[in-house]
Amino acid sequence: MPKNGTHIDRRVLRSRKAIIDAFDRLLEDHDFKQITVSAIAREANIDRKTFYVHFGTIDGLLDAIAEERVEELLDAMEEAYRDAPKDEEISLALRRFFEIANRLVYSRLVQHCMDRNSIPAEELLSRFLVPFKRKLIERDLQVAKLPPHQLDFYLSFLMAGIFSIYRSWLKSDRSTPIEEVSSIANDLILNGLRGLEDEPGSASAGNPGGVQ
């Protein structure tokens, strides 16, 4: 649902949903790079012009899907962050924010996409960071009280790091359990390279994503 009271005609929403659902079905049997606009249009029972009006290109469709996932993730993040103290020190607020972000990227994006065999998680991750940063600031979550240039650096460094960890795992043979990958990401969020002074994985072993 659009934010800030923006209204979109129901026919537009139905058409967009039909296109995304058709793309999702095609992914069950085809690599996403092999899927064409014509194939999506046939599957969605629309003409190509309708697809172009809504998304322009396959890349535009993937960006739109990534934006939807960003909205879903930020909705879940706001819910998880709701009970955080409003006067919490910024260092604790940042720590809490990135712990929650790691847990949700792991559970709501990577694992969900893998389980459903839908939009490739690696492809979504590569398109995720820019709209995530923009919409985070638009929603004015507590972490956004940092000065804008500092917030940009924090988000770029830590969120890009989280995404890169999962992208690396997705490109690997995946012999390392995904739960361990999430714990490593959380150790790096909490401790940085100082965590190497302790036993590997000790900071959040057995607690994927780092927060309950």
Secondary structure, DSSP 8 states (H G I E B T S, - for coil): --STT----HHHHHHHHHHHHHHHHHTTTS-GGG--HHHHHHHHT--HHHHHHHTSSHHHHHHHHHHHHHHHHHHHHHHHHTTS-TT--HHHHHHHHHHHHHHHIIIIIIHHHHHHT-S-HHHHHHHHHHHHHHHHHHHT-GGGGS-HHHHHHHHHHHHHHHHHHHHHHHHS---S-HHHHHHHHHHHHHHGGGGGGS-TTTTTTT-TTS--
